[in-house]
Amino acid sequence: MNLKNQVEWALHCCAVMMALPDGATLPAKVLAEFHGVPKEYLSKALQALSQAGIVVGTLGPTGGYRLAKKPEEITFLDIVEAVEGRRSTFQCGEIRANNPCLPKKHRASGPCTVARIMWQADEAWRTSLRGVTLAAMGEQLAQDVPAEILEKSRNWLVSRA
């Protein structure tokens, strides 16, 4: 499985937006600068998040993005699916039907073992991401990142909000 770069960017941007004071927004330009990523591509990810109702975007010179919901209401799966879509990570091409040794009656007898296993793995992955909220990630960040770095980052972002 290979997710778009925008998934990582979207997850980090949502994490950053958790630190904003109520009503504050961050422009895509500031988010791109903070993460060192191209603004044009990041803007596409932010638009996808907006269309999914995860963030709210405002236009104009003081416009920007903020979370549309509380961090405990947004899961990693919500963000991944906003950027990547909801289709399964495994697409079955039914290549087993090309087996010249199979009788014709066996060629279309429902999903094959490979597809069923891959779809189960896809659902397990989605279940795992569905169980992680931005709020839970924020708690983990507080343990993983020194408090002075978090504070310095928050101040940098808020000064540009």
C-alpha positions as CSV (number, residue, x, y, z in Angstrom):
1,M,0.0,0.0,0.0
2,N,1.3,3.4,-0.9
3,L,-0.6,6.5,0.3
4,K,-0.2,9.9,-1.2
5,N,2.1,12.4,0.4
6,Q,-0.9,14.5,1.0
7,V,-2.2,12.0,3.6
8,E,0.9,12.6,5.8
9,W,0.6,16.4,5.2
10,A,-3.2,16.4,6.1
11,L,-2.6,14.4,9.3
12,H,0.2,16.8,10.4
13,C,-1.9,19.9,9.5
14,C,-4.8,18.6,11.5
15,A,-2.5,18.0,14.4
16,V,-1.2,21.6,14.2
17,M,-4.7,23.0,14.0
18,M,-5.6,21.4,17.3
19,A,-3.3,24.0,18.9
20,L,-5.2,27.0,17.5
21,P,-7.2,29.2,19.8
22,D,-11.0,29.2,19.2
23,G,-11.9,31.0,16.0
24,A,-8.3,31.3,14.7
25,T,-7.3,30.0,11.3
26,L,-4.0,29.2,9.6
27,P,-3.5,30.0,5.9
28,A,-2.3,27.2,3.6
29,K,0.9,29.2,3.0
30,V,1.7,29.2,6.7
31,L,1.0,25.4,7.0
32,A,3.1,24.8,4.0
33,E,6.0,26.9,5.4
34,F,5.8,25.2,8.8
35,H,6.0,21.7,7.2
36,G,8.3,22.5,4.3
37,V,5.9,21.3,1.7
38,P,4.7,22.8,-1.6
39,K,1.7,25.1,-0.9
40,E,-0.1,24.1,-4.2
41,Y,-0.1,20.4,-3.3
42,L,-1.0,21.0,0.3
43,S,-3.9,23.2,-0.8
44,K,-5.4,20.2,-2.6
45,A,-5.2,18.1,0.6
46,L,-6.8,21.0,2.6
47,Q,-9.6,21.3,0.1
48,A,-10.2,17.6,0.4
49,L,-10.4,17.9,4.2
50,S,-12.8,20.9,3.8
51,Q,-15.1,18.9,1.4
52,A,-15.1,16.1,3.9
53,G,-16.2,18.5,6.7
54,I,-13.0,17.9,8.7
55,V,-11.7,21.5,8.4
56,V,-13.4,24.8,7.6
57,G,-11.7,27.1,5.2
58,T,-12.3,30.8,5.0
59,L,-11.4,33.0,2.1
60,G,-9.8,36.4,1.9
61,P,-6.6,38.1,3.2
62,T,-7.2,36.9,6.7
63,G,-8.5,33.5,5.6
64,G,-7.3,30.1,6.5
65,Y,-8.2,26.7,7.9
66,R,-9.3,25.4,11.3
67,L,-10.8,22.1,12.5
68,A,-14.5,21.8,11.8
69,K,-15.0,19.4,14.7
70,K,-13.5,18.6,18.1
71,P,-10.3,16.6,17.9
72,E,-12.0,13.7,19.7
73,E,-14.6,13.5,16.8
74,I,-12.0,13.2,14.0
75,T,-10.3,9.9,13.4
76,F,-7.2,9.1,11.3
77,L,-9.4,7.2,9.0
78,D,-11.6,10.3,8.4
79,I,-8.5,12.1,7.3
80,V,-7.1,9.3,5.2
81,E,-10.4,8.7,3.4
82,A,-10.8,12.5,2.8
83,V,-7.6,12.6,0.9
84,E,-7.4,9.0,-0.6
85,G,-11.1,8.2,-1.0
86,R,-13.0,5.3,0.5
87,R,-12.2,2.6,-2.0
88,S,-10.4,-0.6,-0.9
89,T,-6.6,-0.6,-1.0
90,F,-6.8,-3.9,-2.9
91,Q,-8.4,-4.1,-6.3
92,C,-9.1,-7.6,-7.5
93,G,-8.5,-8.1,-11.2
94,E,-9.9,-11.7,-11.2
95,I,-6.7,-13.0,-12.8
96,R,-7.6,-16.5,-11.6
97,A,-10.1,-16.7,-14.4
98,N,-7.1,-16.9,-16.8
99,N,-6.1,-20.3,-15.3
100,P,-6.4,-22.7,-18.3
101,C,-6.7,-25.6,-15.9
102,L,-10.0,-24.4,-14.3
103,P,-13.3,-25.7,-15.7
104,K,-15.4,-22.8,-16.8
105,K,-18.0,-23.3,-14.0
106,H,-15.3,-22.5,-11.4
107,R,-14.1,-19.3,-13.0
108,A,-16.8,-17.0,-11.5
109,S,-17.7,-18.6,-8.3
110,G,-17.4,-15.6,-6.0
111,P,-14.4,-13.8,-4.5
112,C,-11.2,-15.8,-4.4
113,T,-9.1,-16.5,-1.3
114,V,-6.6,-13.9,-2.2
115,A,-9.2,-11.2,-2.5
116,R,-11.0,-12.2,0.7
117,I,-7.7,-12.1,2.7
118,M,-6.7,-8.8,1.2
119,W,-10.1,-7.3,1.9
120,Q,-9.9,-8.5,5.5
121,A,-6.5,-6.9,5.9
122,D,-7.8,-3.7,4.4
123,E,-10.7,-3.7,7.0
124,A,-8.3,-4.4,9.8
125,W,-6.2,-1.4,8.8
126,R,-9.2,0.8,8.6
127,T,-10.5,-0.4,11.9
128,S,-7.1,0.5,13.5
129,L,-7.2,4.0,12.0
130,R,-10.9,4.4,13.0
131,G,-9.8,3.8,16.6
132,V,-7.3,6.7,16.7
133,T,-8.6,10.3,17.1
134,L,-6.7,13.5,16.8
135,A,-7.2,14.0,20.5
136,A,-5.5,10.6,21.3
137,M,-2.7,11.6,18.9
138,G,-2.4,14.9,20.8
139,E,-2.0,13.1,24.1
140,Q,0.8,10.9,22.5
141,L,2.5,14.0,21.1
142,A,2.6,15.5,24.6
143,Q,4.5,12.5,25.7
144,D,6.8,12.2,22.6
145,V,7.7,15.8,22.0
146,P,9.4,18.0,24.6
147,A,7.1,20.6,26.0
148,E,9.3,23.5,25.0
149,I,9.2,22.4,21.3
150,L,5.5,22.1,21.4
151,E,5.2,25.6,23.0
152,K,7.6,27.1,20.5
153,S,5.8,25.6,17.6
154,R,2.4,26.7,18.9
155,N,3.7,30.3,19.4
156,W,5.1,30.3,15.9
157,L,1.8,29.1,14.4
158,V,-0.4,31.4,16.5
159,S,1.7,34.4,15.6
160,R,0.8,33.7,12.0
161,A,-2.8,32.8,12.5
